Amino acid sequence: MYIFELSYDNAARNESGGLDFAVGKDALKKWTFIDSTGTEKELELLQLVALASSGCKGYLERLPCDLPGLIGDRSRPLQFELVWAEHIARKGVIFEKPRKQSGMKITPQGKSMPVYSKDKRLLHKAIPKAHFSKWSPPAKHTVFAYGAALQAHAGSDDFDFSDPFYQLRRIHSLFSAQARLTDPVAFLENIHYRGITKGRYMPFQILQDLQRSLWRYLNVDTAGWMERNADFSQLWARLTPGQKLLILPVLDAARHLHDALPSYGNPLHFPGIMLLYRPDHYCSSQYFVDWINLLDGLFPAMQFVVAVLPPFKDLLLESLLCKKLHRFTAYHQSYPGTRAALPRPAEVLPARTMLLVDVDSRLPNLALMKLAGYYKQQGYYIKLAKKEAYEPGAEAVFASSVFNTPHSKRRIQKMQAYYGDVFHCGGSGIDIEKRLPPEIEEAEPDYGLYPELQDRSIGFLTRGCPFN
């Protein structure tokens, strides 16, 4: 997600006004610095940006914030309108959807409501109108916000997504000094286990980027981070308190990008917005330039909005202040509504490979785990793909489809046409009666197929679906 323009009306401290992030006709500034006056006026301004772009319009009252306190004249609502663009990843490529204009207002009772076309009055542009969703997928609104006081979880972080509103955690820090960021040790252990121990590509890329960038820009000793027996409790304890504070927002953003984009090669390179209020509270002038360069290099596609004291901004080179964001291929040019051509494979799979395809499930697929366990015992190499795959050389391809949606059916049909007789498909989305052969059904499931399970197991409380 990128933001092009924000307009607001009836804010408590900023009254009426706006922010324009564009440079010329189509370019966007990568870095926008707002000179802080030492008051909370700039904090409120960043809070307006965070609220407008959070993607959780229907649940803003769950933020640790007095929403009515942001309103100037309590007899009418606070209104803001936004011009923004959504980004989407398809087969490892990022596309940009056309810009749209959306609006929202917060009532004196603290409720968020949509701004309908007849009520739009702040932005007068020939840009299509679109309502903000009540709740959007995490990858649609990749927005992160950090206040002047940073605190992290210590053994109390939740990596199980038991909170359905976890997406709002990305901006909590901007609204409450008591908000907790990602537990650094738990997150590093998580991606190390999956990236190093289990050889998963995406977490390995994240850990490698973090290891190299923290050493390069902040001179943090990360030499042991990529070792198989790394103990992150000890490695983290060796860092100075100042280093830990500078790394906290970096790891928090990396964690949320990792969670939002489980199928993308390196989520750190995905477009998003990062809001930073008064980082001079935890980053001294001695390290400020290096820390900003760390953020610039580690998140190459991130749009930054920073409120900081003017002397800190003056330390930065003009080349960074003038940087523009890379613009991505227009989505409608590559996906104009017709079926896209099948991707050309990069390489042939090695001999004796069984390719497993998890077509549409978000939970670990027990049938695929049993297939993996059985064929590993037979000496086969196992490769897991998500959604769809077109890689020649597999001795057999087993696809599991949990749902019988049009998307799943299209994926199955395309793979069947590509692989022919070596393609086998099952699952409740294909045939509710179909079963694995007895020898595979009785095999021990391979839990290594889904390393995110770590030491968890799988069982059934109920079976069936209330939605047929």
C-alpha positions in Angstrom: 0.0 0.0 0.0 1.1 3.5 -0.8 -0.6 6.8 0.2 -0.6 9.7 -2.3 -2.6 12.3 -0.5 -4.5 12.8 2.8 -7.0 15.5 3.6 -8.7 16.0 7.0 -11.3 18.3 8.5 -12.2 19.1 12.2 -9.2 17.6 13.9 -8.6 18.7 17.5 -5.0 20.1 17.0 -4.5 20.2 13.3 -8.0 21.5 12.5 -8.2 21.3 8.6 -5.5 20.5 6.1 -3.7 17.8 4.4 -0.5 16.0 3.3 0.6 15.5 -0.2 3.2 12.7 -0.7 3.5 13.0 -4.5 6.4 14.4 -6.5 5.3 15.6 -9.9 2.6 13.6 -11.7 3.2 10.0 -10.7 6.3 9.8 -8.4 6.1 9.3 -4.7 8.6 10.5 -2.0 10.1 7.6 -0.1 10.8 9.8 2.9 8.5 12.5 4.2 9.8 14.3 7.3 7.6 16.5 9.4 9.3 19.0 11.6 8.3 18.4 15.2 7.5 21.4 17.4 7.6 19.4 20.7 3.8 19.4 20.9 1.4 16.6 20.2 0.2 18.3 17.0 2.5 16.1 14.8 1.5 13.0 16.8 -2.2 13.6 16.0 -1.3 14.1 12.3 0.4 10.7 12.2 -2.5 9.1 14.1 -4.8 10.4 11.4 -2.7 8.8 8.7 -2.6 5.5 10.7 -6.4 5.5 11.2 -7.1 6.3 7.5 -4.9 3.5 6.2 -5.2 0.8 8.8 -7.6 -1.4 6.9 -9.8 -2.0 10.0 -12.4 0.7 9.7 -15.0 -1.3 11.6 -12.9 -1.9 14.7 -11.0 1.4 15.3 -12.7 1.7 18.7 -10.6 -1.3 19.9 -7.5 0.9 19.7 -6.1 2.2 23.0 -7.1 5.7 22.1 -9.7 8.3 23.0 -11.1 8.6 19.4 -13.5 11.5 20.3 -10.5 13.3 21.7 -9.2 13.7 18.1 -12.3 15.7 17.2 -12.2 19.5 17.2 -15.9 20.6 17.2 -17.8 17.9 19.0 -21.0 18.8 17.2 -19.8 17.3 14.0 -17.5 14.3 13.0 -13.8 14.3 12.2 -13.5 13.5 8.5 -10.5 12.4 6.4 -10.1 11.3 2.8 -7.3 9.4 1.3 -5.9 8.7 -2.2 -4.1 5.4 -2.1 -3.0 2.4 -4.1 -3.1 -1.3 -3.2 -0.3 -3.7 -4.1 -0.6 -7.4 -4.7 1.9 -10.3 -5.1 1.3 -12.8 -7.9 3.8 -15.6 -8.5 6.6 -13.7 -6.9 5.9 -10.4 -8.7 4.5 -7.3 -7.2 1.7 -5.4 -9.1 0.1 -2.1 -8.3 -3.6 -1.6 -8.6 -5.1 1.7 -9.8 -5.3 4.5 -7.3 -8.6 5.0 -5.5 -10.1 7.6 -3.2 -11.7 6.5 0.1 -13.1 8.4 3.0 -14.0 7.9 6.6 -15.4 9.9 9.5 -15.3 9.4 13.3 -18.4 10.5 15.1 -18.4 12.4 18.5 -19.4 9.0 20.0 -16.2 7.4 18.7 -17.7 5.3 15.9 -16.1 5.1 12.5 -18.4 5.5 9.5 -17.9 5.6 5.7 -17.9 8.8 3.8 -20.3 8.4 0.8 -19.8 10.1 -2.5 -22.3 12.9 -1.8 -20.4 13.7 1.4 -16.9 13.9 -0.1 -15.6 17.5 0.0 -11.9 17.5 0.7 -10.4 15.8 -2.3 -11.7 16.9 -5.7 -10.0 14.5 -8.1 -11.1 12.3 -11.0 -10.1 9.2 -9.1 -12.5 6.2 -8.6 -14.2 6.1 -5.3 -14.0 3.0 -3.1 -15.3 2.3 0.4 -12.8 1.2 3.1 -13.5 -2.3 4.2 -14.7 -3.1 7.7 -11.7 -5.4 8.0 -9.2 -6.0 5.2 -6.6 -8.8 4.7 -3.3 -8.0 6.3 -1.4 -7.8 3.0 -3.8 -5.2 1.6 -3.0 -2.5 4.2 0.7 -3.0 5.1 0.9 0.0 7.6 3.1 0.1 10.7 3.3 2.9 13.2 5.7 3.5 16.2 5.5 6.1 18.9 8.2 7.8 21.0 8.2 5.0 23.7 9.0 1.5 22.7 8.4 -1.6 24.8 8.6 -5.2 23.7 6.9 -8.4 24.9 9.1 -10.7 27.0 7.8 -14.2 26.8 4.2 -13.0 26.5 3.9 -12.5 22.7 1.1 -14.3 20.8 2.2 -16.0 17.6 -1.0 -18.1 17.4 -3.3 -15.3 16.0 -5.8 -15.9 18.8 -6.7 -12.2 18.6 -8.8 -11.6 15.5 -7.9 -7.9 15.6 -4.2 -8.5 15.7 -3.8 -6.3 12.6 -4.4 -3.2 14.7 -1.3 -4.2 16.8 0.8 -2.7 13.9 -0.2 0.8 14.9 -0.8 0.4 18.7 2.5 2.0 19.6 1.4 5.3 18.1 -1.6 5.5 20.4 -0.4 4.1 23.7 3.0 4.2 25.5 2.1 0.9 27.1 1.7 -0.9 23.8 4.0 -3.9 23.4 6.0 -4.7 20.2 7.0 -8.1 19.0 9.1 -10.3 21.4 12.5 -10.1 19.7 13.8 -13.4 21.0 10.7 -15.3 20.2 10.5 -13.9 16.7 14.1 -14.6 15.9 13.8 -18.1 17.2 10.7 -18.6 15.1 12.2 -17.6 11.8 15.6 -19.3 12.6 13.8 -22.6 13.2 11.9 -22.4 9.9 14.6 -20.8 7.9 17.8 -22.5 9.1 16.6 -25.7 10.8 13.9 -26.5 8.2 15.4 -24.8 5.2 12.4 -22.6 4.3 13.2 -20.0 1.8 11.2 -17.0 3.0 12.2 -16.9 6.7 15.8 -17.6 5.6 15.8 -14.5 3.4 14.3 -12.4 6.2 16.9 -13.6 8.8 19.8 -13.2 6.3 18.7 -9.6 5.5 18.4 -8.7 9.2 21.8 -10.3 10.0 23.6 -8.5 7.2 21.9 -5.1 7.6 22.2 -4.8 11.4 25.9 -5.6 11.1 26.5 -3.2 8.2 24.6 -0.2 9.5 24.6 -0.5 13.3 27.7 -2.6 13.8 25.6 -5.2 15.7 27.4 -8.5 16.2 25.1 -10.9 14.3 27.8 -13.4 13.4 26.1 -16.3 15.2 22.5 -15.6 13.9 22.8 -18.0 10.9 24.4 -20.9 12.8 22.2 -24.0 13.3 22.6 -24.0 17.1 22.1 -20.3 17.6 20.8 -19.4 21.1 18.9 -16.1 20.6 18.3 -15.6 24.3 22.1 -15.3 24.8 22.7 -13.4 21.5 20.0 -10.8 22.4 21.3 -10.4 25.9 24.7 -9.4 24.6 23.3 -6.3 22.9 23.4 -2.9 24.6 20.1 -1.4 25.7 20.5 1.3 23.0 21.0 -1.3 20.3 17.9 -3.2 21.5 15.7 -0.1 21.2 16.9 0.6 17.7 16.2 -2.9 16.6 12.8 -3.3 18.2 10.7 -1.5 15.5 12.8 -3.2 12.7 11.9 -6.7 14.1 8.3 -5.7 14.7 7.8 -4.6 11.1 9.6 -7.7 9.8 7.4 -9.9 11.9 4.2 -8.3 10.6 5.3 -8.4 7.0 6.3 -12.0 7.5 2.8 -12.8 8.8 1.0 -10.9 6.1 2.8 -12.4 3.2 3.4 -16.1 3.9 3.8 -17.0 0.2 6.1 -14.1 -0.9 9.8 -14.7 -1.3 11.0 -11.8 0.8 8.3 -9.8 2.5 10.8 -7.1 3.6 10.7 -5.9 0.0 6.9 -5.5 -0.2 5.4 -2.0 -0.4 4.0 -0.5 2.7 3.9 2.6 5.0 5.9 3.1 8.1 5.0 6.0 10.5 7.6 7.1 13.0 6.9 9.6 15.7 9.9 11.2 17.5 12.5 8.5 17.0 14.9 11.0 18.5 13.5 9.8 21.9 15.3 6.4 21.5 17.8 7.1 18.8 20.6 9.6 19.6 22.0 11.9 17.0 25.2 9.8 17.0 23.3 6.8 15.4 20.4 8.6 13.7 21.9 8.7 10.2 23.0 5.0 10.3 19.6 3.9 11.7 17.7 5.8 8.9 20.0 4.2 6.3 19.3 0.8 7.9 15.5 1.3 7.4 16.1 2.6 3.9 18.2 -0.4 2.9 16.3 -3.1 4.7 12.8 -2.0 3.5 13.5 -0.8 -0.1 9.8 -0.4 -1.0 8.6 1.1 2.2 7.1 4.6 2.3 8.3 6.4 5.4 6.6 9.3 7.3 8.7 10.6 10.2 8.0 13.4 12.7 11.3 14.4 14.2 13.1 17.5 15.6 14.6 19.6 12.8 18.3 19.2 14.0 18.0 15.4 13.4 16.6 15.9 9.9 19.4 18.3 9.1 21.9 15.4 9.6 20.6 13.5 6.6 22.0 13.7 3.1 20.0 15.4 0.4 20.2 12.2 -1.7 18.1 10.3 0.9 15.6 13.2 1.4 15.0 13.3 -2.4 14.6 9.6 -2.9 11.5 8.4 -4.8 9.7 5.1 -4.5 9.9 2.5 -7.3 6.5 2.2 -9.1 5.4 -1.3 -9.8 3.7 -2.8 -12.9 0.1 -2.0 -13.2 -2.0 -4.9 -12.2 -4.7 -4.5 -14.9 -2.0 -4.7 -17.7 -0.9 -8.1 -16.5 -4.2 -9.5 -15.3 -6.8 -7.8 -17.6 -9.5 -10.3 -16.7 -8.5 -13.1 -19.0 -6.6 -16.2 -18.0 -2.9 -15.5 -17.6 -0.5 -17.8 -19.4 1.1 -20.5 -17.3 4.5 -19.4 -16.0 7.6 -20.9 -17.5 9.4 -23.0 -15.0 12.8 -21.9 -13.8 14.3 -25.4 -13.6 13.5 -29.1 -13.7 12.9 -30.8 -10.4 15.5 -33.4 -9.4 14.8 -37.1 -10.0 12.6 -39.0 -7.6 10.7 -35.9 -6.5 7.1 -36.0 -5.3 5.5 -32.5 -5.6 2.8 -31.8 -3.1 0.4 -28.8 -3.7 -1.6 -27.3 -0.9 -4.3 -25.6 -3.1 -6.4 -23.6 -0.8 -6.0 -24.3 2.9 -4.4 -22.0 5.5 -4.0 -24.7 8.1 -1.4 -27.5 7.8 -2.8 -30.2 5.5 -2.8 -33.6 7.2 -3.2 -35.6 4.0 -0.2 -34.0 2.4 1.8 -34.6 5.6 1.0 -38.3 5.4 1.9 -38.4 1.7 5.2 -36.7 2.6 5.9 -39.1 5.5 5.2 -42.2 3.3 7.3 -41.2 0.3 10.2 -39.9 2.4 10.4 -43.5 3.8 10.6 -44.7 0.2 13.6 -42.4 -0.5 11.9 -39.7 -2.4 12.6 -36.0 -2.3 9.5 -34.0 -1.2 8.6 -30.5 -2.4 5.6 -28.5 -1.1 3.9 -25.7 -3.1 1.0 -23.5 -2.2 -2.0 -22.7 -4.5 -0.5 -24.0 -7.7 2.8 -25.1 -9.3 4.1 -25.7 -12.8 7.4 -27.5 -12.4 8.4 -30.4 -14.7 10.3 -33.4 -13.6 8.1 -34.6 -10.7 7.5 -38.3 -10.6 4.0 -37.6 -9.3 2.0 -34.5 -8.3 -0.5 -34.7 -5.4 -2.8 -31.7 -4.9 -5.2 -31.3 -2.0 -8.2 -29.0 -2.4 -10.2 -28.3 0.8 -12.8 -26.0 -0.8 -14.7 -26.3 -4.1 -14.6 -22.6 -4.9 -14.2 -21.3 -8.5 -10.6 -20.2 -7.7 -9.7 -23.7 -6.5 -11.4 -25.4 -9.5 -9.5 -23.2 -12.0 -6.2 -24.0 -10.3 -6.9 -27.8 -10.4 -8.0 -27.6 -14.1 -4.8 -25.7 -15.1 -2.5 -28.1 -13.2 -4.4 -31.2 -14.6 -3.8 -29.9 -18.1 -0.1 -29.2 -17.4 0.9 -32.4 -15.7 -1.5 -34.9 -17.3 -1.4 -38.5 -15.9 1.1 -37.8 -13.1 -1.3 -35.4 -11.5 -3.5 -36.7 -8.7 -6.0 -34.6 -6.8 -8.1 -35.2 -3.7 -9.6 -33.4 -0.7 -13.0 -32.4 0.5 -13.2 -29.8 -2.3 -12.9 -32.6 -4.9 -14.5 -35.7 -3.5 -15.8 -36.1 0.0 -15.6 -39.9 -0.2 -12.1 -40.1 -1.7 -9.4 -41.6 0.7 -5.7 -42.1 0.7 -4.5 -45.7 0.1 -4.4 -47.7 3.4 -0.6 -47.8 3.5 -0.4 -44.0 3.2 -3.3 -43.4 5.6 -1.4 -45.4 8.2 1.9 -43.7 7.6 3.4 -41.3 10.2 2.7 -37.7 9.1 5.8 -35.6 8.3 5.4 -32.6 10.6 8.6 -31.1 9.0 6.4 -30.2 5.9 5.0 -27.4 7.9 7.8 -26.1 10.2 5.6 -23.4 11.6 3.9 -26.1 13.7 7.2 -26.5 15.7 6.3 -28.8 18.6 2.5 -28.7 18.0 0.4 -31.6 16.9 -2.9 -31.9 15.0 -6.1 -33.4 16.1 -9.9 -33.1 15.4 -12.5 -31.6 17.6 -15.2 -31.7 15.0 -15.5 -32.5 11.3 -17.6 -31.0 8.6 -18.6 -27.5 7.6 -21.7 -25.5 8.5 -21.6 -23.8 5.1 -21.9 -26.9 3.0 
